Amino acid sequence: MADDVSKEGKRKVEYDGKQVIYNMASESLFVLLPFIVIAMTLSHRGQLRLLFTLPEWSIVSAVIVGQTIVRLVSLLL
């Protein structure tokens, strides 16, 4: 534990490239997977053109902003 803290009392943070990519992929899939299912459903009904007019896009933007805030705060702590 003492090795993880520098003289100034701040944590040393080491980033593993693969772990960062895995985290980004999982967060992206968390947001995109519901829209993939919606696209499949609309395509089956022949209404795929309605995909970009759905009000759920506002919910997606809120989720993305929330994930960004959580990631930023976790990096700062």
Secondary structure, DSSP 4 states (H G I P E B T S, - for coil): -GGGB-TTSPBP----HHHHHHHHHHHHHHHHHHHHHHHHHHHHHT-GGGGGG-THHHHHHHHHHHHHHHHHHHHH-
